[in-house]
């Protein structure tokens, strides 16, 4: 009796592409689409939804699994992107990151309260050797960081133009998320993460 083949392990750069790809598509379409700012956002939102769906399908077919972060983001994109297109209002796609940050941070805080760091369930296989203390600190750090990102997103979209908000997403929150992920690596290495693993695949629950 033949056993079911084991899905190929996901290259960290492929995983990064699946997480970041839909966002890059959103920024690119918004930049290149002709017309008024609202038309650009509508086209970019539709492209964002299609790209996220394609990333989820590709991950499932190619690797047999979809990351929890990508699933949460996919649900948010479907709901808020759908409202954006249906009501023809960019407000909903601007609120989407706040909803994503709030959802993820709530899940992470719940894991801390339950004394079962949530990120260990999501990233455990990617970070062999990390101690329980390391997982707790990592979960705590990301929980607070996502709260700050949510507050920042609300402040920016409510007090600036759509163009400025998109620029903030591209040049503000996304680089901040990547830098924060890298900044956690020394702490992870101190708590048992293998140095070679840390160099290849820093922890990256990405921006919403």
Legacy VTK file of the C-alpha trace (Angstrom):
# vtk DataFile Version 3.0
C-alpha trace
ASCII
DATASET POLYDATA
POINTS 208 float
0.000 0.000 0.000
1.542 3.292 -1.123
1.795 6.058 1.416
0.735 9.605 0.694
3.741 11.656 -0.496
5.038 14.213 1.955
4.526 17.791 0.723
7.734 19.552 -0.280
9.030 21.852 2.456
8.360 25.492 1.717
11.411 27.546 0.902
11.554 30.603 3.193
11.759 32.896 0.173
8.684 31.240 -1.332
6.859 31.717 1.978
7.926 35.362 2.008
6.657 35.728 -1.552
3.277 34.242 -0.649
2.939 36.594 2.308
4.200 39.734 0.566
3.128 39.029 -3.014
-0.514 40.164 -2.720
0.562 43.391 -0.995
3.084 44.096 -3.753
0.353 43.490 -6.342
-1.892 45.986 -4.520
0.805 48.675 -4.515
1.776 48.034 -8.150
-1.773 48.149 -9.511
-2.554 51.297 -7.524
0.562 52.947 -8.956
0.054 51.898 -12.582
-3.722 52.015 -12.965
-4.878 55.119 -14.881
-7.599 57.426 -13.653
-8.772 59.055 -10.456
-7.482 57.939 -7.000
-10.740 56.114 -6.219
-10.545 54.140 -9.465
-6.954 53.199 -8.641
-7.932 51.909 -5.194
-10.852 49.898 -6.609
-8.619 48.226 -9.198
-5.865 47.613 -6.635
-8.351 46.115 -4.175
-9.689 43.674 -6.768
-6.137 42.716 -7.718
-5.288 42.281 -4.017
-8.228 39.908 -3.557
-7.308 37.838 -6.623
-3.623 37.694 -5.682
-4.416 36.601 -2.121
-6.755 33.887 -3.406
-4.082 32.707 -5.846
-1.471 32.582 -3.053
-3.765 30.478 -0.861
-4.607 28.058 -3.681
-0.958 27.746 -4.740
0.213 27.068 -1.159
-2.457 24.389 -0.716
-1.816 22.648 -4.031
1.981 22.873 -3.939
2.654 22.282 -0.236
-0.586 20.841 1.099
-0.880 23.532 3.761
-1.714 27.214 4.125
-0.181 29.322 6.900
-2.566 30.602 9.546
-1.433 34.166 8.881
-2.293 33.833 5.180
-5.709 32.378 6.005
-6.521 35.223 8.414
-5.333 37.776 5.874
-7.340 36.057 3.128
-10.564 36.242 5.136
-9.940 39.915 5.916
-9.192 40.712 2.260
-12.351 38.921 1.122
-14.605 40.701 3.636
-13.171 44.220 3.539
-12.175 44.104 -0.118
-15.674 42.919 -0.999
-17.221 45.787 0.975
-14.857 48.234 -0.712
-15.949 47.138 -4.187
-19.623 46.693 -3.339
-20.047 50.085 -1.643
-17.457 51.790 -3.840
-15.701 53.226 -0.794
-11.998 52.987 0.008
-12.760 53.306 3.722
-13.180 49.550 4.129
-9.836 48.570 2.605
-8.224 51.154 4.911
-9.894 49.580 7.944
-8.804 46.083 6.890
-5.243 46.324 8.334
-6.632 47.523 11.671
-9.007 44.541 11.786
-6.146 42.196 10.880
-3.843 43.621 13.556
-6.595 43.530 16.184
-7.499 39.921 15.350
-3.935 38.643 15.402
-2.981 40.541 18.559
-6.103 39.251 20.334
-5.180 35.680 19.393
-1.621 36.210 20.620
-2.719 37.777 23.912
-5.152 34.912 24.460
-2.271 32.483 23.977
-0.268 34.306 26.622
-3.165 34.267 29.080
-3.744 30.574 28.422
0.028 29.998 28.860
0.259 28.464 25.392
2.153 30.924 23.153
0.170 30.996 19.927
3.105 31.547 17.594
4.523 28.178 18.641
1.513 26.518 16.995
2.085 28.491 13.785
5.875 28.638 13.524
7.029 25.750 15.699
8.531 23.607 12.923
10.402 26.589 11.504
12.234 27.382 14.756
13.647 24.181 16.244
15.350 24.516 19.588
13.511 27.645 20.718
12.701 27.374 24.422
9.272 27.914 25.958
10.519 31.213 27.362
11.578 32.235 23.857
8.129 31.463 22.446
6.478 33.432 25.245
8.653 36.492 24.629
8.166 36.282 20.863
4.391 36.023 21.218
4.322 38.937 23.662
6.489 41.121 21.423
4.358 40.571 18.332
1.107 41.025 20.261
2.134 44.507 21.436
3.665 45.383 18.075
0.416 44.598 16.248
-1.499 46.787 18.715
0.840 49.674 17.863
0.446 49.027 14.127
-3.337 49.080 14.498
-3.248 52.418 16.322
-0.873 53.845 13.712
-3.065 52.665 10.833
-6.143 54.294 12.369
-4.267 57.551 12.940
-2.930 57.681 9.375
-6.028 56.792 7.369
-8.321 59.016 9.419
-6.069 62.071 9.122
-4.578 61.877 5.633
-5.387 61.253 1.974
-5.693 57.823 0.407
-2.430 58.365 -1.485
-0.599 59.192 1.725
-2.069 56.135 3.456
-0.879 53.860 0.653
2.571 55.443 0.857
2.572 54.854 4.615
1.706 51.177 4.072
4.517 50.760 1.559
7.239 52.842 3.185
6.119 52.842 6.820
4.315 49.853 8.250
5.779 47.184 5.946
9.454 48.109 6.537
8.697 48.537 10.251
7.315 44.985 10.368
10.351 43.546 8.609
12.749 45.442 10.881
10.843 44.340 13.969
11.086 40.719 12.841
14.843 41.054 12.420
15.172 42.853 15.764
13.726 39.784 17.509
16.416 37.446 16.184
19.053 38.128 18.910
16.466 37.380 21.598
15.495 34.158 19.825
19.105 33.042 19.550
19.558 33.747 23.254
16.663 31.397 23.954
17.784 28.432 21.905
17.154 29.172 18.216
19.868 27.714 16.027
22.077 30.417 14.472
21.831 28.981 10.951
18.040 28.819 11.185
17.919 32.414 12.395
19.973 33.581 9.425
17.789 31.735 6.914
14.317 32.382 8.247
13.666 35.170 10.767
10.229 35.148 12.426
7.817 36.998 10.162
4.108 37.312 10.957
3.680 39.884 8.214
1.788 43.081 7.828
-1.898 42.978 7.008
LINES 1 209
208 0 1 2 3 4 5 6 7 8 9 10 11 12 13 14 15 16 17 18 19 20 21 22 23 24 25 26 27 28 29 30 31 32 33 34 35 36 37 38 39 40 41 42 43 44 45 46 47 48 49 50 51 52 53 54 55 56 57 58 59 60 61 62 63 64 65 66 67 68 69 70 71 72 73 74 75 76 77 78 79 80 81 82 83 84 85 86 87 88 89 90 91 92 93 94 95 96 97 98 99 100 101 102 103 104 105 106 107 108 109 110 111 112 113 114 115 116 117 118 119 120 121 122 123 124 125 126 127 128 129 130 131 132 133 134 135 136 137 138 139 140 141 142 143 144 145 146 147 148 149 150 151 152 153 154 155 156 157 158 159 160 161 162 163 164 165 166 167 168 169 170 171 172 173 174 175 176 177 178 179 180 181 182 183 184 185 186 187 188 189 190 191 192 193 194 195 196 197 198 199 200 201 202 203 204 205 206 207
